């Protein structure tokens, strides 16, 4: 839209079906988004209109809500779903607080998708081989790229906590500061967009796949969650003596009750399960623990005022609005129904059958299809539309024969 049209308040409309467009570009049958495929109105969020600092010509981006023409939020909007979850907390006098940790890879350009990703050539003329985890070295040659990333973050008002080199080859992690869930979802979305745009300027490729390389850790989007009392501002997970509360237990119980049903929302792509089926600090379970990274729900070591629950299931490929909404909705479900969690686990452990999670997209979608809880929390229209779109993506994946199949199976009698 032109700047003049935007400033005049001209309404921008969008077909409802676009919210269910699959990643290959196609659409499920029109019955999933209204047979007329009528329009939605895109309503800009006033605090999320940004001049794009990486653009050579003046350009701006506005994060919008997708509303029905009658004024209410569209059920198909993931941002609208998150706003609805936050409103349900507010009706109980509560406000959730979240922070996201996002991992990503920085690669050289990959013009042939049949070939593996490769790290960029560093200042020493070599490609990183995975020995730089948590290193302060700059020999990977990415300092100019990250310098512009930091400047663009400041220009967009994205505060950052810590940045580090992660375990994977040319893999990095950012921790965003905790705050309002909608703001954090917006910031996570903007940061991923920023990364890819700045990378292109520097002749690099940023990849937020859950598992872009074999034999190396995948990329997560851990979600840290706490809840405060709106009237007092106090963390309701800790009592006046610094001990965990019943509400803390019930929140964990709700997380456990929803994780298997919601796995397809946290792990939305075929590749997501490459990360979860090779669990290097990527637990595919609904166990909970105090400071144990093998548990899907980890309670980080902290002071009582910062007591929180870390959901370690979502990958970097997850939609931040939907992943945060699903995690918080499950926690609130536990609070409302006073659900008790399992016993905490510590050390090495075997995952009980009732706390294991789907390990393929097909299995996760089948679980979501059967979930009455998902329909109660997100509405039938959204869940059925989401399943329809993801089923198209899964079918497209199965339409291709992989190099592994040709290499290993062709010689079999």
C-alpha positions as a LaTeX table, in Angstrom:
\begin{tabular}{lrrr}
\hline
Residue & $x$ (\AA) & $y$ (\AA) & $z$ (\AA) \\
\hline
Unk1 & 0.00 & 0.00 & 0.00 \\
Unk2 & 1.25 & 3.53 & $-0.64$ \\
Unk3 & 2.14 & 5.65 & 2.36 \\
Unk4 & $-0.53$ & 8.13 & 1.29 \\
Unk5 & $-3.23$ & 5.45 & 1.19 \\
Unk6 & $-2.19$ & 4.13 & 4.59 \\
Unk7 & $-2.15$ & 7.58 & 6.21 \\
Unk8 & $-5.57$ & 8.36 & 4.72 \\
Unk9 & $-6.92$ & 5.34 & 6.57 \\
Unk10 & $-7.78$ & 3.40 & 3.43 \\
Unk11 & $-8.94$ & $-0.07$ & 4.43 \\
Unk12 & $-6.92$ & $-3.00$ & 3.16 \\
Unk13 & $-8.93$ & $-6.17$ & 2.62 \\
Unk14 & $-7.80$ & $-9.76$ & 2.19 \\
Unk15 & $-9.60$ & $-12.96$ & 1.20 \\
Unk16 & $-10.33$ & $-15.20$ & 4.22 \\
Unk17 & $-8.74$ & $-18.17$ & 2.50 \\
Unk18 & $-5.30$ & $-16.55$ & 2.60 \\
Unk19 & $-5.13$ & $-17.30$ & 6.34 \\
Unk20 & $-5.22$ & $-21.02$ & 5.46 \\
Unk21 & $-2.79$ & $-20.86$ & 2.55 \\
Unk22 & $-0.35$ & $-23.75$ & 2.83 \\
Unk23 & 3.41 & $-23.27$ & 2.56 \\
Unk24 & 3.48 & $-24.45$ & $-1.09$ \\
Unk25 & 0.97 & $-21.74$ & $-2.01$ \\
Unk26 & $-2.22$ & $-23.76$ & $-2.41$ \\
Unk27 & $-5.48$ & $-23.73$ & $-0.47$ \\
Unk28 & $-7.72$ & $-26.36$ & 1.11 \\
Unk29 & $-11.33$ & $-26.59$ & $-0.12$ \\
Unk30 & $-13.33$ & $-23.39$ & 0.31 \\
Unk31 & $-15.64$ & $-24.98$ & 2.90 \\
Unk32 & $-12.85$ & $-24.54$ & 5.46 \\
Unk33 & $-12.87$ & $-20.74$ & 5.17 \\
Unk34 & $-16.39$ & $-19.97$ & 4.01 \\
Unk35 & $-17.63$ & $-21.01$ & 0.61 \\
Unk36 & $-17.87$ & $-17.39$ & $-0.59$ \\
Unk37 & $-14.21$ & $-16.72$ & 0.37 \\
Unk38 & $-15.24$ & $-13.25$ & 1.48 \\
Unk39 & $-12.89$ & $-10.51$ & 2.63 \\
Unk40 & $-11.29$ & $-9.74$ & 5.96 \\
Unk41 & $-10.13$ & $-6.28$ & 7.01 \\
Unk42 & $-6.46$ & $-5.85$ & 7.94 \\
Unk43 & $-6.33$ & $-3.44$ & 10.89 \\
Unk44 & $-2.86$ & $-2.11$ & 11.67 \\
Unk45 & $-1.64$ & $-2.36$ & 15.27 \\
Unk46 & $-0.71$ & 1.26 & 16.12 \\
Unk47 & 2.37 & 0.27 & 18.13 \\
Unk48 & 3.67 & $-2.10$ & 15.45 \\
Unk49 & 4.22 & 0.17 & 12.45 \\
Unk50 & 7.91 & 0.21 & 11.60 \\
Unk51 & 10.19 & 1.89 & 9.08 \\
Unk52 & 12.38 & $-0.91$ & 7.74 \\
Unk53 & 15.98 & 0.08 & 8.51 \\
Unk54 & 17.52 & $-2.43$ & 6.12 \\
Unk55 & 15.66 & $-1.14$ & 3.08 \\
Unk56 & 17.57 & 1.18 & 0.73 \\
Unk57 & 14.34 & 2.90 & $-0.30$ \\
Unk58 & 11.83 & 4.12 & 2.31 \\
Unk59 & 9.54 & 1.23 & 3.23 \\
Unk60 & 7.46 & 0.40 & 6.28 \\
Unk61 & 5.81 & $-2.69$ & 7.72 \\
Unk62 & 2.63 & $-2.76$ & 9.77 \\
Unk63 & 1.58 & $-5.80$ & 11.78 \\
Unk64 & $-2.18$ & $-6.15$ & 11.41 \\
Unk65 & $-5.10$ & $-7.93$ & 12.98 \\
Unk66 & $-7.32$ & $-9.85$ & 10.57 \\
Unk67 & $-10.89$ & $-8.89$ & 11.44 \\
Unk68 & $-14.21$ & $-9.85$ & 9.95 \\
Unk69 & $-15.95$ & $-6.98$ & 8.15 \\
Unk70 & $-18.44$ & $-6.97$ & 11.03 \\
Unk71 & $-15.61$ & $-5.96$ & 13.37 \\
Unk72 & $-14.86$ & $-9.09$ & 15.40 \\
Unk73 & $-11.56$ & $-10.93$ & 15.14 \\
Unk74 & $-11.41$ & $-13.70$ & 12.57 \\
Unk75 & $-11.32$ & $-17.18$ & 14.07 \\
Unk76 & $-8.67$ & $-18.08$ & 11.47 \\
Unk77 & $-6.22$ & $-15.43$ & 12.71 \\
Unk78 & $-3.44$ & $-16.79$ & 14.92 \\
Unk79 & $-2.81$ & $-13.31$ & 16.32 \\
Unk80 & $-6.52$ & $-13.11$ & 17.11 \\
Unk81 & $-6.37$ & $-16.51$ & 18.82 \\
Unk82 & $-3.54$ & $-15.28$ & 21.06 \\
Unk83 & $-5.46$ & $-12.12$ & 21.95 \\
Unk84 & $-8.46$ & $-14.26$ & 22.91 \\
Unk85 & $-6.33$ & $-16.40$ & 25.25 \\
Unk86 & $-4.90$ & $-13.29$ & 26.93 \\
Unk87 & $-8.45$ & $-11.97$ & 27.38 \\
Unk88 & $-9.47$ & $-15.21$ & 29.12 \\
Unk89 & $-6.65$ & $-14.71$ & 31.61 \\
Unk90 & $-7.68$ & $-11.07$ & 32.14 \\
Unk91 & $-11.25$ & $-12.16$ & 32.92 \\
Unk92 & $-9.77$ & $-14.01$ & 35.92 \\
Unk93 & $-7.66$ & $-11.03$ & 36.99 \\
Unk94 & $-4.50$ & $-12.61$ & 35.62 \\
Unk95 & $-1.90$ & $-11.62$ & 33.03 \\
Unk96 & 0.53 & $-14.12$ & 31.48 \\
Unk97 & 4.15 & $-13.12$ & 30.95 \\
Unk98 & 6.35 & $-14.86$ & 28.38 \\
Unk99 & 9.80 & $-14.77$ & 26.85 \\
Unk100 & 11.02 & $-16.61$ & 23.76 \\
Unk101 & 14.41 & $-18.11$ & 22.98 \\
Unk102 & 14.91 & $-18.45$ & 19.24 \\
Unk103 & 17.64 & $-20.51$ & 17.58 \\
Unk104 & 18.61 & $-20.20$ & 13.92 \\
Unk105 & 21.36 & $-21.10$ & 11.45 \\
Unk106 & 23.38 & $-18.75$ & 9.24 \\
Unk107 & 24.49 & $-20.45$ & 6.02 \\
Unk108 & 26.12 & $-19.67$ & 2.72 \\
Unk109 & 23.62 & $-19.33$ & $-0.17$ \\
Unk110 & 22.06 & $-22.68$ & $-1.09$ \\
Unk111 & 21.08 & $-22.57$ & $-4.76$ \\
Unk112 & 20.59 & $-26.34$ & $-5.09$ \\
Unk113 & 18.10 & $-27.71$ & $-2.54$ \\
Unk114 & 19.30 & $-31.27$ & $-3.22$ \\
Unk115 & 22.62 & $-30.32$ & $-1.57$ \\
Unk116 & 23.14 & $-29.86$ & 2.20 \\
Unk117 & 23.42 & $-26.42$ & 3.74 \\
Unk118 & 26.98 & $-25.20$ & 4.35 \\
Unk119 & 28.29 & $-22.54$ & 6.74 \\
Unk120 & 29.80 & $-19.40$ & 5.22 \\
Unk121 & 33.52 & $-19.13$ & 4.52 \\
Unk122 & 35.10 & $-17.43$ & 7.53 \\
Unk123 & 37.82 & $-14.81$ & 7.80 \\
Unk124 & 40.39 & $-17.61$ & 8.02 \\
Unk125 & 39.26 & $-18.99$ & 4.66 \\
Unk126 & 37.58 & $-22.04$ & 6.21 \\
Unk127 & 34.04 & $-23.09$ & 6.90 \\
Unk128 & 33.07 & $-23.63$ & 10.52 \\
Unk129 & 33.04 & $-27.31$ & 11.50 \\
Unk130 & 31.02 & $-27.15$ & 14.70 \\
Unk131 & 33.78 & $-26.43$ & 17.22 \\
Unk132 & 32.66 & $-22.87$ & 17.98 \\
Unk133 & 29.78 & $-23.51$ & 20.38 \\
Unk134 & 29.60 & $-20.72$ & 23.00 \\
Unk135 & 32.81 & $-19.26$ & 21.55 \\
Unk136 & 33.62 & $-15.55$ & 21.57 \\
Unk137 & 35.72 & $-15.92$ & 18.41 \\
Unk138 & 34.85 & $-13.90$ & 15.29 \\
Unk139 & 36.65 & $-16.03$ & 12.74 \\
Unk140 & 33.32 & $-17.03$ & 11.15 \\
Unk141 & 33.30 & $-13.64$ & 9.48 \\
Unk142 & 29.74 & $-12.83$ & 10.55 \\
Unk143 & 30.51 & $-9.72$ & 12.60 \\
Unk144 & 29.31 & $-7.27$ & 9.89 \\
Unk145 & 26.06 & $-9.24$ & 9.59 \\
Unk146 & 25.40 & $-9.29$ & 13.33 \\
Unk147 & 26.38 & $-5.63$ & 13.69 \\
Unk148 & 23.61 & $-4.72$ & 11.25 \\
Unk149 & 21.20 & $-7.12$ & 12.98 \\
Unk150 & 21.82 & $-5.31$ & 16.30 \\
Unk151 & 21.34 & $-1.88$ & 14.69 \\
Unk152 & 18.11 & $-2.97$ & 13.00 \\
Unk153 & 16.79 & $-4.46$ & 16.23 \\
Unk154 & 17.40 & $-1.14$ & 17.98 \\
Unk155 & 15.67 & 0.73 & 15.15 \\
Unk156 & 12.62 & $-1.54$ & 15.43 \\
Unk157 & 12.54 & $-1.28$ & 19.22 \\
Unk158 & 13.39 & $-4.96$ & 19.77 \\
Unk159 & 15.18 & $-5.28$ & 23.11 \\
Unk160 & 17.52 & $-8.26$ & 23.36 \\
Unk161 & 18.76 & $-10.05$ & 26.44 \\
Unk162 & 21.57 & $-12.38$ & 25.30 \\
Unk163 & 22.97 & $-13.56$ & 21.97 \\
Unk164 & 25.23 & $-16.59$ & 21.66 \\
Unk165 & 26.68 & $-19.19$ & 19.34 \\
Unk166 & 24.74 & $-22.39$ & 19.91 \\
Unk167 & 25.76 & $-26.06$ & 19.65 \\
Unk168 & 25.15 & $-26.49$ & 15.91 \\
Unk169 & 27.41 & $-25.57$ & 13.00 \\
Unk170 & 26.90 & $-21.82$ & 12.43 \\
Unk171 & 23.90 & $-21.92$ & 14.80 \\
Unk172 & 22.98 & $-19.00$ & 17.04 \\
Unk173 & 20.40 & $-18.12$ & 19.70 \\
Unk174 & 18.76 & $-14.93$ & 20.89 \\
Unk175 & 16.85 & $-14.53$ & 24.14 \\
Unk176 & 14.17 & $-11.85$ & 23.97 \\
Unk177 & 13.20 & $-10.01$ & 27.16 \\
Unk178 & 10.08 & $-11.24$ & 28.95 \\
Unk179 & 6.85 & $-9.29$ & 28.71 \\
Unk180 & 3.31 & $-9.23$ & 27.33 \\
Unk181 & 2.66 & $-12.36$ & 25.21 \\
Unk182 & 1.24 & $-10.45$ & 22.23 \\
Unk183 & 4.21 & $-8.09$ & 22.22 \\
Unk184 & 6.64 & $-11.02$ & 22.42 \\
Unk185 & 4.91 & $-12.80$ & 19.55 \\
Unk186 & 5.13 & $-9.62$ & 17.47 \\
Unk187 & 8.79 & $-9.20$ & 18.37 \\
Unk188 & 9.63 & $-12.82$ & 17.56 \\
Unk189 & 7.91 & $-12.49$ & 14.18 \\
Unk190 & 9.70 & $-9.21$ & 13.42 \\
Unk191 & 13.06 & $-10.62$ & 14.47 \\
Unk192 & 12.74 & $-13.63$ & 12.14 \\
Unk193 & 11.78 & $-11.32$ & 9.27 \\
Unk194 & 14.67 & $-8.99$ & 10.09 \\
Unk195 & 17.18 & $-11.86$ & 10.16 \\
Unk196 & 16.28 & $-13.08$ & 6.70 \\
Unk197 & 16.25 & $-9.61$ & 5.14 \\
Unk198 & 19.61 & $-8.54$ & 6.62 \\
Unk199 & 21.16 & $-11.88$ & 5.67 \\
Unk200 & 20.23 & $-11.32$ & 2.01 \\
Unk201 & 22.05 & $-7.98$ & 2.08 \\
Unk202 & 25.18 & $-9.75$ & 3.31 \\
Unk203 & 25.06 & $-12.63$ & 0.83 \\
Unk204 & 23.97 & $-15.09$ & 3.52 \\
Unk205 & 20.98 & $-17.34$ & 4.16 \\
Unk206 & 19.26 & $-17.51$ & 7.55 \\
Unk207 & 17.32 & $-20.74$ & 8.12 \\
Unk208 & 14.69 & $-21.20$ & 10.84 \\
Unk209 & 13.91 & $-24.82$ & 10.00 \\
Unk210 & 13.64 & $-27.05$ & 13.05 \\
Unk211 & 16.36 & $-29.42$ & 11.73 \\
Unk212 & 18.24 & $-28.09$ & 8.69 \\
Unk213 & 21.32 & $-30.32$ & 9.09 \\
Unk214 & 21.79 & $-33.98$ & 9.95 \\
Unk215 & 24.00 & $-34.96$ & 12.89 \\
Unk216 & 23.71 & $-31.54$ & 14.51 \\
Unk217 & 21.24 & $-30.07$ & 17.03 \\
Unk218 & 17.99 & $-28.59$ & 15.75 \\
Unk219 & 16.61 & $-25.12$ & 16.37 \\
Unk220 & 14.02 & $-24.50$ & 19.07 \\
Unk221 & 11.76 & $-21.68$ & 20.15 \\
Unk222 & 11.50 & $-22.28$ & 23.87 \\
Unk223 & 8.68 & $-20.38$ & 25.58 \\
Unk224 & 9.14 & $-19.21$ & 29.18 \\
Unk225 & 5.82 & $-18.60$ & 30.94 \\
Unk226 & 4.70 & $-17.10$ & 34.22 \\
Unk227 & 1.44 & $-15.50$ & 35.37 \\
Unk228 & 0.97 & $-12.38$ & 37.48 \\
Unk229 & $-1.99$ & $-11.05$ & 39.44 \\
Unk230 & $-3.14$ & $-7.92$ & 37.63 \\
Unk231 & $-4.11$ & $-6.14$ & 40.87 \\
Unk232 & $-0.84$ & $-6.75$ & 42.73 \\
Unk233 & 1.66 & $-7.49$ & 39.94 \\
Unk234 & 2.87 & $-10.54$ & 41.90 \\
Unk235 & 3.86 & $-13.82$ & 40.31 \\
Unk236 & 1.03 & $-16.21$ & 41.24 \\
Unk237 & 3.38 & $-19.21$ & 40.90 \\
Unk238 & 5.03 & $-18.28$ & 44.25 \\
Unk239 & 3.41 & $-17.61$ & 47.63 \\
Unk240 & 4.45 & $-15.06$ & 50.24 \\
Unk241 & 7.04 & $-17.50$ & 51.58 \\
Unk242 & 8.59 & $-18.11$ & 48.17 \\
Unk243 & 7.11 & $-21.58$ & 47.83 \\
Unk244 & 5.33 & $-22.89$ & 44.71 \\
Unk245 & 1.57 & $-22.43$ & 44.74 \\
Unk246 & $-1.35$ & $-24.64$ & 43.78 \\
Unk247 & $-1.82$ & $-22.43$ & 40.70 \\
Unk248 & 1.74 & $-23.27$ & 39.66 \\
Unk249 & 0.97 & $-26.99$ & 39.88 \\
Unk250 & $-2.30$ & $-26.58$ & 38.01 \\
Unk251 & $-0.58$ & $-24.62$ & 35.22 \\
Unk252 & 1.88 & $-27.49$ & 34.75 \\
Unk253 & $-0.98$ & $-29.97$ & 34.88 \\
Unk254 & $-2.73$ & $-28.08$ & 32.08 \\
Unk255 & 0.44 & $-27.98$ & 30.01 \\
Unk256 & 0.76 & $-31.74$ & 30.35 \\
Unk257 & $-2.90$ & $-32.26$ & 29.46 \\
Unk258 & $-2.56$ & $-30.27$ & 26.24 \\
Unk259 & 0.91 & $-31.05$ & 24.90 \\
Unk260 & 0.08 & $-34.21$ & 22.95 \\
Unk261 & $-3.12$ & $-32.72$ & 21.51 \\
Unk262 & $-1.29$ & $-29.53$ & 20.55 \\
Unk263 & 1.94 & $-31.06$ & 19.19 \\
Unk264 & 0.92 & $-30.21$ & 15.61 \\
Unk265 & 0.62 & $-26.55$ & 16.68 \\
Unk266 & 4.09 & $-26.54$ & 18.27 \\
Unk267 & 5.72 & $-28.69$ & 15.57 \\
Unk268 & 3.91 & $-27.69$ & 12.36 \\
Unk269 & 6.09 & $-29.15$ & 9.61 \\
Unk270 & 7.42 & $-32.51$ & 8.45 \\
Unk271 & 10.92 & $-31.34$ & 9.33 \\
Unk272 & 9.84 & $-30.46$ & 12.89 \\
Unk273 & 9.91 & $-34.16$ & 13.77 \\
Unk274 & 13.47 & $-34.59$ & 12.55 \\
Unk275 & 14.36 & $-32.41$ & 15.54 \\
Unk276 & 12.03 & $-34.19$ & 17.95 \\
Unk277 & 12.98 & $-37.72$ & 16.90 \\
Unk278 & 16.66 & $-36.97$ & 17.50 \\
Unk279 & 16.21 & $-35.40$ & 20.93 \\
Unk280 & 19.47 & $-33.59$ & 21.60 \\
Unk281 & 18.06 & $-31.32$ & 24.30 \\
Unk282 & 14.86 & $-31.39$ & 22.20 \\
Unk283 & 12.57 & $-33.47$ & 24.40 \\
Unk284 & 9.51 & $-35.00$ & 22.78 \\
Unk285 & 7.65 & $-35.61$ & 26.04 \\
Unk286 & 5.27 & $-33.97$ & 28.49 \\
Unk287 & 7.35 & $-34.72$ & 31.58 \\
Unk288 & 8.28 & $-31.87$ & 33.89 \\
Unk289 & 11.38 & $-31.32$ & 35.95 \\
Unk290 & 13.36 & $-28.82$ & 37.96 \\
Unk291 & 16.18 & $-27.67$ & 35.66 \\
Unk292 & 16.42 & $-30.85$ & 33.57 \\
Unk293 & 16.72 & $-30.18$ & 29.84 \\
Unk294 & 15.52 & $-33.69$ & 28.98 \\
Unk295 & 12.01 & $-32.76$ & 30.12 \\
Unk296 & 9.52 & $-31.12$ & 27.77 \\
Unk297 & 8.50 & $-28.82$ & 30.63 \\
Unk298 & 11.48 & $-27.43$ & 32.53 \\
Unk299 & 11.39 & $-25.26$ & 35.64 \\
Unk300 & 14.57 & $-23.15$ & 35.35 \\
Unk301 & 16.54 & $-22.40$ & 38.49 \\
Unk302 & 15.39 & $-18.95$ & 39.62 \\
Unk303 & 14.30 & $-16.80$ & 42.53 \\
Unk304 & 10.65 & $-17.23$ & 43.59 \\
Unk305 & 9.68 & $-13.93$ & 41.96 \\
Unk306 & 10.83 & $-15.34$ & 38.61 \\
Unk307 & 9.35 & $-18.84$ & 38.96 \\
Unk308 & 8.27 & $-19.92$ & 35.48 \\
Unk309 & 7.57 & $-22.89$ & 33.23 \\
Unk310 & 9.65 & $-23.38$ & 30.09 \\
Unk311 & 7.91 & $-25.20$ & 27.24 \\
Unk312 & 10.76 & $-26.79$ & 25.26 \\
Unk313 & 8.67 & $-28.47$ & 22.56 \\
Unk314 & 8.22 & $-25.68$ & 19.94 \\
Unk315 & 10.78 & $-25.43$ & 17.17 \\
Unk316 & 12.08 & $-22.30$ & 15.47 \\
Unk317 & 9.68 & $-23.09$ & 12.62 \\
Unk318 & 6.59 & $-22.66$ & 14.81 \\
Unk319 & 4.21 & $-19.72$ & 14.36 \\
Unk320 & 5.00 & $-17.63$ & 17.48 \\
Unk321 & 1.41 & $-16.42$ & 17.87 \\
Unk322 & $-0.03$ & $-19.91$ & 17.68 \\
Unk323 & 2.65 & $-21.62$ & 19.78 \\
Unk324 & 2.35 & $-19.05$ & 22.58 \\
Unk325 & $-1.46$ & $-19.17$ & 22.40 \\
Unk326 & $-1.52$ & $-22.97$ & 22.60 \\
Unk327 & 0.92 & $-23.13$ & 25.50 \\
Unk328 & $-0.85$ & $-20.43$ & 27.53 \\
Unk329 & $-4.30$ & $-21.87$ & 26.75 \\
Unk330 & $-3.21$ & $-25.26$ & 28.06 \\
Unk331 & $-1.87$ & $-23.67$ & 31.26 \\
Unk332 & $-5.09$ & $-21.73$ & 31.83 \\
Unk333 & $-7.11$ & $-24.90$ & 31.22 \\
Unk334 & $-5.13$ & $-26.50$ & 34.06 \\
Unk335 & $-5.76$ & $-23.53$ & 36.37 \\
Unk336 & $-9.50$ & $-23.47$ & 35.62 \\
Unk337 & $-9.92$ & $-27.23$ & 36.17 \\
Unk338 & $-7.34$ & $-27.51$ & 38.98 \\
Unk339 & $-5.44$ & $-30.24$ & 37.15 \\
Unk340 & $-2.61$ & $-31.89$ & 39.07 \\
Unk341 & 0.64 & $-32.69$ & 37.25 \\
Unk342 & 2.55 & $-35.95$ & 37.33 \\
Unk343 & 5.47 & $-36.34$ & 39.69 \\
Unk344 & 8.52 & $-34.31$ & 38.69 \\
Unk345 & 11.36 & $-36.31$ & 37.13 \\
Unk346 & 15.08 & $-35.81$ & 37.67 \\
Unk347 & 18.24 & $-37.30$ & 36.16 \\
Unk348 & 17.97 & $-39.91$ & 33.44 \\
Unk349 & 14.46 & $-41.25$ & 33.02 \\
Unk350 & 12.17 & $-43.32$ & 30.86 \\
Unk351 & 9.19 & $-41.44$ & 29.44 \\
Unk352 & 5.88 & $-42.99$ & 30.59 \\
Unk353 & 3.54 & $-43.91$ & 27.75 \\
Unk354 & 0.95 & $-41.37$ & 28.89 \\
Unk355 & 3.50 & $-38.55$ & 28.66 \\
Unk356 & 4.98 & $-39.40$ & 25.25 \\
Unk357 & 4.07 & $-37.21$ & 22.29 \\
Unk358 & 3.42 & $-37.82$ & 18.57 \\
Unk359 & 6.66 & $-38.23$ & 16.64 \\
Unk360 & 5.45 & $-37.58$ & 13.07 \\
Unk361 & 3.31 & $-34.84$ & 11.55 \\
Unk362 & 0.78 & $-37.47$ & 10.49 \\
Unk363 & 0.43 & $-38.76$ & 14.05 \\
Unk364 & 0.25 & $-35.22$ & 15.44 \\
Unk365 & $-2.53$ & $-34.24$ & 13.01 \\
Unk366 & $-4.46$ & $-37.41$ & 13.84 \\
Unk367 & $-4.19$ & $-36.54$ & 17.54 \\
Unk368 & $-5.36$ & $-32.98$ & 16.83 \\
Unk369 & $-8.33$ & $-34.31$ & 14.84 \\
Unk370 & $-9.50$ & $-36.28$ & 17.88 \\
Unk371 & $-8.95$ & $-33.44$ & 20.35 \\
Unk372 & $-12.09$ & $-32.03$ & 21.89 \\
Unk373 & $-9.86$ & $-29.78$ & 24.04 \\
Unk374 & $-8.41$ & $-28.11$ & 20.93 \\
Unk375 & $-11.88$ & $-27.37$ & 19.60 \\
Unk376 & $-12.99$ & $-25.99$ & 22.96 \\
Unk377 & $-10.01$ & $-23.65$ & 23.22 \\
Unk378 & $-9.55$ & $-22.56$ & 19.59 \\
Unk379 & $-12.87$ & $-23.26$ & 17.90 \\
Unk380 & $-13.84$ & $-25.86$ & 15.35 \\
Unk381 & $-13.35$ & $-23.55$ & 12.35 \\
Unk382 & $-9.71$ & $-22.86$ & 13.19 \\
Unk383 & $-8.76$ & $-26.44$ & 14.08 \\
Unk384 & $-10.41$ & $-28.00$ & 11.04 \\
Unk385 & $-8.93$ & $-25.36$ & 8.72 \\
Unk386 & $-5.47$ & $-25.80$ & 10.21 \\
Unk387 & $-5.64$ & $-29.58$ & 9.81 \\
Unk388 & $-6.81$ & $-29.21$ & 6.21 \\
Unk389 & $-3.91$ & $-26.93$ & 5.32 \\
Unk390 & $-1.30$ & $-29.08$ & 7.07 \\
Unk391 & $-2.70$ & $-32.24$ & 5.46 \\
Unk392 & $-2.08$ & $-30.65$ & 2.05 \\
Unk393 & 1.53 & $-30.00$ & 3.03 \\
Unk394 & 1.99 & $-33.56$ & 4.27 \\
Unk395 & 0.51 & $-34.94$ & 1.04 \\
Unk396 & 2.89 & $-32.77$ & $-0.99$ \\
Unk397 & 5.84 & $-34.15$ & 0.97 \\
Unk398 & 4.76 & $-37.72$ & 0.25 \\
Unk399 & 4.51 & $-36.88$ & $-3.45$ \\
Unk400 & 8.33 & $-36.77$ & $-3.60$ \\
Unk401 & 10.83 & $-39.62$ & $-3.38$ \\
Unk402 & 13.86 & $-38.72$ & $-1.29$ \\
Unk403 & 17.53 & $-39.37$ & $-2.16$ \\
Unk404 & 17.71 & $-41.76$ & 0.83 \\
Unk405 & 14.98 & $-43.95$ & $-0.68$ \\
Unk406 & 16.71 & $-44.08$ & $-4.06$ \\
Unk407 & 20.12 & $-44.68$ & $-2.51$ \\
Unk408 & 19.15 & $-47.37$ & 0.01 \\
Unk409 & 15.99 & $-49.05$ & $-1.25$ \\
Unk410 & 16.57 & $-49.28$ & $-5.00$ \\
Unk411 & 19.07 & $-52.11$ & $-4.61$ \\
Unk412 & 16.74 & $-54.21$ & $-2.48$ \\
Unk413 & 15.32 & $-57.39$ & $-4.04$ \\
\hline
\end{tabular}
